[in-house]
Amino acid sequence: MGLQSNSILLSYLNTCKNQPTQNSLNIFMFYHNHRRFKAVERKGKTPIELFTGKKTR
């Protein structure tokens, strides 16, 4: 999971020449925290659900 999100962030940083805006980083953070895991152990849950214990839509 960590390696995948790092590769997503690194590919984004390469396209914006390592000068991302705060808005762009906020969007990335939202995406990362709200996408559902596909792995067996955490399948169907989001990082924010695991952290807070509350179900999201």
N, C-alpha and C positions, 0 to 999 in steps of 0.2 A: 504494500500500500504506500509506504513512504517513498519508495523508489519511483513509483508511478507518478505520484503528485510532484515529486522533484523534477521528473522529466517533462511534465506538462509545464511547470513553471519555467524551467530552463529554456524550453522551446519558445515560450512567450517572451522571455527576456531577450533572446536572440533576435526576435523580430522587432522589438522596440529599442534595440541597440543599448540594452542595459540602462535605459532611462525611463522606467515605468512611472506613470502618474499614480497618485494616491487612489484616485477613482478606479483605475485599472486593478490595483492590488486589492481593493475592497471587493470588486467583482470576483476576482480569483478566489479570495478567501470565502466568499459566500458560496461559490460553486463547489469548492473543496469540502466545505462543511455540510452541504446539503445533498450531495450526490450519494446514491445508495451503493453499498458494497456488493460485489458479485462473488466474493470468496465464501466458502462454505460456513466458516465459523460465525461471520458477521453478516451473512447474506440478508439483503433486504433492509438493513439498518443504515443510518447515516452517522457520521462522526458526531454530529451535534446531538443525535438521539442517545448515543452511547455516553456522551459526556453529561447530559442533563437528566437522562432517564425518562424524558418525555417524548411521546410519539409526534412526529411531524406529518404533514399531509402527503 
